[in-house]
């Protein structure tokens, strides 16, 4: 993990009160030939172009399911991270982590009905990579946050209380990762 990405992960962890992170999940994660990763409750899929990745989420739960995905793409580092490794060994990370400048709101926690799908665009900057190059794309989506009580000091002022400061209703916790090879257009 790059130094800025690690700093963002540490900052996000510091914004949560002790005991608010879910324990490490041991749910089995599978990846199929159509590039889907799932734990049986949530499935993720990735669509790519040179300019963006489309992050696709699908609830496979019988109950409502809430994901954590900041509405502002630059602040998703450590939650939803796309790593592109070029044949020559260069690794590019998207988004470039930003440690402050965004206030998390309830809109960062979309609620999906059973079977519902949600998608979000994640900008990519592949200008320095020549067309026709083979790359490996790794997407990791992870959430351990189960409540957002507010009041934690940050460079942008204290965090706001979300969902009444208690447990976030229907929140998904876990880690999903998928890998695919891609030839740059």
C-alpha positions as a printed NumPy array, in Angstrom:
array([[  0.   ,   0.   ,   0.   ],
       [  1.335,   3.428,  -0.872],
       [  2.141,   5.901,   1.875],
       [ -0.833,   8.205,   1.   ],
       [ -3.209,   5.209,   0.903],
       [ -1.977,   4.011,   4.298],
       [ -2.419,   7.548,   5.715],
       [ -6.014,   7.64 ,   4.476],
       [ -6.816,   4.239,   5.96 ],
       [ -5.382,   5.354,   9.306],
       [ -7.355,   8.62 ,   9.159],
       [-10.636,   6.853,   8.387],
       [ -9.998,   4.409,  11.211],
       [ -9.332,   7.308,  13.581],
       [-12.694,   8.898,  12.705],
       [-14.585,   5.917,  14.116],
       [-15.125,   5.406,  17.821],
       [-13.457,   2.372,  19.462],
       [-15.55 ,  -0.745,  19.033],
       [-17.309,   0.551,  15.929],
       [-15.417,  -1.528,  13.455],
       [-16.804,  -4.914,  12.622],
       [-14.576,  -7.88 ,  13.381],
       [-12.677,  -9.392,  10.489],
       [-15.078, -11.332,   8.311],
       [-14.357, -14.914,   7.427],
       [-17.074, -15.145,   4.786],
       [-16.015, -17.162,   1.765],
       [-15.385, -14.986,  -1.273],
       [-15.688, -16.411,  -4.743],
       [-14.752, -15.087,  -8.146],
       [-16.371, -16.433, -11.284],
       [-15.251, -16.37 , -14.886],
       [-17.387, -13.28 , -15.58 ],
       [-15.27 , -11.254, -13.135],
       [-17.687, -11.151, -10.203],
       [-16.602, -11.371,  -6.566],
       [-19.249, -12.23 ,  -3.977],
       [-19.671, -13.36 ,  -0.406],
       [-23.262, -14.429,  -1.048],
       [-24.707, -11.167,   0.339],
       [-23.022,  -8.651,  -1.961],
       [-21.543,  -9.065,  -5.441],
       [-19.162,  -6.663,  -7.159],
       [-18.293,  -6.369, -10.833],
       [-15.984,  -3.98 , -12.694],
       [-16.364,  -2.429, -16.156],
       [-13.356,  -0.554, -17.575],
       [-12.424,   2.106, -20.094],
       [ -9.273,   4.246, -20.302],
       [-11.047,   7.105, -18.506],
       [-12.992,   5.31 , -15.789],
       [-13.942,   2.184, -13.951],
       [-17.625,   1.54 , -13.377],
       [-17.988,  -0.027,  -9.927],
       [-21.078,  -2.263,  -9.894],
       [-22.667,  -3.537,  -6.69 ],
       [-25.534,  -6.026,  -6.443],
       [-27.382,  -7.091,  -3.322],
       [-27.744, -10.863,  -3.191],
       [-29.251, -10.732,   0.275],
       [-32.882, -11.476,   1.144],
       [-32.911,  -8.333,   3.303],
       [-31.965,  -4.708,   2.599],
       [-28.207,  -4.173,   2.405],
       [-26.324,  -0.888,   2.844],
       [-22.858,  -0.29 ,   1.372],
       [-20.318,   2.387,   2.317],
       [-19.049,   4.282,  -0.708],
       [-18.216,   7.988,  -0.35 ],
       [-20.115,   9.977,  -2.955],
       [-16.93 ,  11.873,  -3.866],
       [-14.649,   9.509,  -5.807],
       [-11.294,  10.901,  -4.545],
       [-12.216,   9.964,  -0.96 ],
       [-12.826,   6.248,  -1.616],
       [ -9.166,   5.23 ,  -1.227],
       [ -8.91 ,   2.392,   1.298],
       [-12.621,   1.593,   0.891],
       [-12.809,   1.   ,  -2.853],
       [ -9.374,   0.865,  -4.448],
       [ -8.518,   0.028,  -8.049],
       [ -4.888,  -0.958,  -8.673],
       [ -3.649,  -1.267, -12.242],
       [ -0.352,  -3.07 , -12.771],
       [  1.289,  -2.57 , -16.165],
       [  3.433,  -5.268, -17.803],
       [  6.57 ,  -3.248, -17.005],
       [  5.792,  -3.472, -13.268],
       [  4.369,   0.033, -12.716],
       [  1.434,   0.077, -10.309],
       [ -1.173,   2.833, -10.486],
       [ -3.734,   3.354,  -7.711],
       [ -7.167,   4.941,  -8.091],
       [ -8.338,   7.   ,  -6.417],
       [ -5.262,   8.874,  -5.265],
       [ -6.061,   9.056,  -1.528],
       [ -7.032,  12.395,  -0.022],
       [ -6.914,  12.529,   3.768],
       [ -9.254,  15.504,   4.226],
       [-11.59 ,  17.891,   2.439],
       [-14.782,  15.816,   2.461],
       [-17.509,  15.459,   5.051],
       [-19.103,  12.004,   5.07 ],
       [-22.907,  12.086,   4.956],
       [-25.645,   9.481,   4.907],
       [-25.568,   9.682,   1.095],
       [-22.225,   7.823,   1.359],
       [-24.196,   4.763,   2.557],
       [-26.596,   3.745,  -0.262],
       [-29.301,   1.241,   0.747],
       [-29.989,  -1.585,  -1.709],
       [-33.193,  -3.596,  -1.71 ],
       [-32.85 ,  -7.377,  -2.243],
       [-31.614,  -7.909,  -5.809],
       [-31.068,  -4.178,  -6.399],
       [-28.002,  -2.9  ,  -8.249],
       [-25.979,   0.267,  -7.719],
       [-23.118,   1.674,  -9.746],
       [-20.629,   4.491,  -9.418],
       [-17.935,   5.835, -11.733],
       [-14.329,   5.922, -10.569],
       [-12.082,   8.144, -12.726],
       [ -8.84 ,   6.622, -14.033],
       [ -5.79 ,   8.439, -15.414],
       [ -4.009,   6.098, -17.821],
       [ -2.493,   8.787, -20.04 ],
       [  1.059,   7.543, -19.439],
       [  0.24 ,   3.946, -20.429],
       [  0.405,   3.144, -24.139],
       [ -2.589,   1.61 , -25.945],
       [ -2.28 ,  -2.117, -26.555],
       [ -0.487,  -2.757, -23.239],
       [ -1.693,  -5.637, -21.114],
       [ -2.514,  -4.662, -17.533],
       [ -3.768,  -6.465, -14.454],
       [ -6.619,  -4.748, -12.675],
       [ -7.29 ,  -5.451,  -9.   ],
       [-10.35 ,  -3.97 ,  -7.312],
       [-10.756,  -4.264,  -3.551],
       [-13.932,  -3.127,  -1.813],
       [-13.878,  -3.216,   1.985],
       [-15.966,  -1.9  ,   4.872],
       [-15.518,  -2.357,   8.614],
       [-17.499,   0.715,   9.766],
       [-20.726,  -0.152,  11.604],
       [-21.568,   3.218,  13.204],
       [-20.752,   6.887,  12.749],
       [-21.399,   8.697,  16.059],
       [-19.802,  12.008,  15.083],
       [-17.85 ,  14.436,  17.211],
       [-14.389,  13.19 ,  16.211],
       [-11.983,  16.047,  15.438],
       [-10.649,  16.225,  11.871],
       [ -8.907,  18.908,   9.806],
       [-12.352,  19.72 ,   8.376],
       [-13.981,  20.14 ,  11.795],
       [-15.734,  17.516,  13.902],
       [-17.424,  14.622,  12.142],
       [-21.214,  14.728,  11.935],
       [-23.381,  12.14 ,  13.64 ],
       [-24.996,   9.827,  11.074],
       [-27.929,   7.453,  11.5  ],
       [-28.628,   8.859,  14.966],
       [-25.116,   7.913,  16.138],
       [-26.081,   4.251,  16.594],
       [-25.539,   1.196,  14.449],
       [-25.869,   1.885,  10.729],
       [-28.988,  -0.024,   9.641],
       [-28.371,  -2.968,   7.288],
       [-24.667,  -2.143,   6.84 ],
       [-22.559,  -4.643,   4.908],
       [-19.146,  -5.393,   6.355],
       [-16.443,  -7.482,   4.797],
       [-13.891,  -7.476,   2.021],
       [-14.331,  -8.419,  -1.632],
       [-11.571,  -8.435,  -4.224],
       [-11.407,  -9.331,  -7.874],
       [ -8.63 ,  -9.437, -10.437],
       [ -8.8  ,  -9.362, -14.199],
       [ -6.43 ,  -8.949, -17.13 ],
       [ -7.204,  -6.198, -19.592],
       [ -5.721,  -5.026, -22.88 ],
       [ -5.737,  -1.222, -23.007],
       [ -7.639,   0.153, -25.991]])
